[in-house]
Amino acid sequence: MGQQWVTGSLGGVMANPKLSKEVRIAAQAANKFRQFATVKEAFGKGASDSVNFEKITNLTTSGGTLTETATMPGSYFTIVKDTLTVNEYGISVPYTGKLEALSESGIKNLTVKALKNDQVKVLDAAVEKQMDACSYRYVSSTASTANWTSNGTATLTASKNLNAWHAKEIVDKLLELNAPPVDGENYMCIATIRAARGLYDDLQDVWKYTKYPVNGEIGSYYRCRYVRDTYAMDNTIGVSDVAGEAYFFGDDAVMEAIATPEEIRYEESDFGRSKRLAWYAILGFQIIWVGDPDYRIIKFDSA
């Protein structure tokens, strides 16, 4: 189908002289998840479709005090191998040469904006899918009680929204797991609208700082910075108007490998009468630590 002049809703209406020159583009979710993916590899053509990477565990025996005349004890670590596979991503929007010639609003620019919005949502959802493979699940049952599972599945339905108490419990667990902070000091949380609302209601008098270094950041509390997401997660799970979802995580949570960075591509045929714009990329994402001693992600979840 695509954009065409003959159908008003698909483009012809753009010639209406009464149409405002400022075409309003639907609000789109900004990149929330992908900004935290760690780019480990960037490889070009002829480099296969997968990246092998290695993870090093902690020493099996820790160091300690030594006796002067005793031989230095030894220890060892194990190497865990994993693989990230890259895939093609993209979508195109066809339009006619006639539409481009007669449109007052510039169909090419509008198409590029729509493609960029779609690219952000698709790739953000791909990162979220990898985070959802984490083992630890936290379900709130009251304002100060919760259920933990470590098999990747929430077994209860959340009946209380995310609040300061639950946030501290999850951050404490990340500290116990020795998960490295994202910025050297703080962990990160990406929360749905409902989950973020629960935190905001509890912490609105605390969130006073004004600098927001990352997309969607709304506040900081108890060694964790919070980002609101409006697209990639399920905002409806839980009971009644609670609780949505949230991910709490440390550094090196998800790896990104890039063969071809996302780009806008153009093609035309039939002597320029048929045209297409597309966004395209070859890349992939992979959760780094799961099923290992070094967990980096905890999901605030619900059955």
Summary of the structure (lengths in Angstrom):
residues: 303
radius of gyration: 24.1
end to end distance: 40.1
largest distance: 93.2
contacts: 928
relative contact order: 0.22
helix: 21%
strand: 32%
